[in-house]
Amino acid sequence: MPRLKPETQAHRREQILDAAERCFARAGFHRTTMQDICKEASVSPGALYLYFASKEELIAGIAERDRKQLAEQLRELSSCGDLLEALRRLASHYSIDEPRHKRVLCMEIAAESTRNPAVGEIFQSVDRYVTESFTRIFREAQEAGRIAPSLPPDLLAQVIVLIGDGLFWRRAVDPDYDAPAMLPVLMDVVTKLINPVAETAAVLRAGKPKKARQNS
């Protein structure tokens, strides 16, 4: 059997992970079989097992891929001069742009993490990474005067993660959930939470044109 080129191997691996995501979201972790994933990915069992020996390894692969994607987005958030706009783009990506099956999959992994120690370790590792990353970003923003000094960065990070968890859950279970309508309300709440000074300034800016018109 000829050896595949590295780029072909990488493409095949992504193809398998994409198929596993769809299968787990559609049928759940326990009901999905490796054969189901083979069929979804259009690969043979032998080809699948060259990359992943078990469903737990597939979950680990999915989690690591998502962590790398999130890491890139968090780097952009950290380097962005407008923290609130960066948070809005991040929320838009995960609550609107990503396919709904990704949110269903997150709920499936979270549920499985309470029963399966291997999956639980993966879930906790990603959760710690997200919380620690937000803590660092918020601490740096606070030092730069962009976040209220009274807010502990670590607790603020946990609050933001909890809000994100709620948004993910709602999009996964509620077909009528209107994420685009919710986003501006969410960002209004987050702005008031992390930087009331910025919120006050925005209100004052919004009021100036009205005052000018009244005096004209």
JOMOHU-V805795 format. One line per field, one symbol per residue. phi: phi as a letter, one per 30 degrees, with the letter a starting at -180 (. if undefined). psi: psi as a letter, one per 40 degrees, with the letter a starting at -180 (. if undefined). burial: I if it has 16 or more other ideal C-beta (glycine too) atoms within 10 Angstrom, else O. A space follows every 50 residues. Layout:
phi: ???
psi: ???
burial: ???
This chain:
phi: .ddddeddddddddddddddedddddcjddddcddededddhbdeddddd cbdaddddddddddddddddedddddddcddcddddddddddddcbdded dddddeddddddddccedddddddddddedddddedddddddddicbedd cdedddddddddddedddddddccdcdcdeddeddedddddddcbddddd ddddddddeddddddd
psi: hihiidddddddddddddddddddddeidddhidddddddefiidddded dheiddddddddddddddddddddddddehdgddddddddddddeddiid dddddddddddddedhdddddddddddddddddddddddddddeeeihee hhddddddddddddddddddddeheehgddddddddddddddddgddddd dddddddddddddde.
burial: OOOOOOOOOOOIOOIIIOIIIIIIIOOOIOOIOIOIIIOIIOIOOOOIOO IIOOIIOIIIIIIOOIOOOIOOOIOOIOOOOOIIOIIIIIIIOIIOOIOO IIIIIIIIIIOIIOOIOOIOOIIOOIOOOIIOIIIOIIIOIIOOOIIOOO IOIOOIIOOIIOOIOOIIOOIIOOOOIOIOOIIOOIIOOIIOIIIOOIIO OOOOOOOOOOOOOOOO
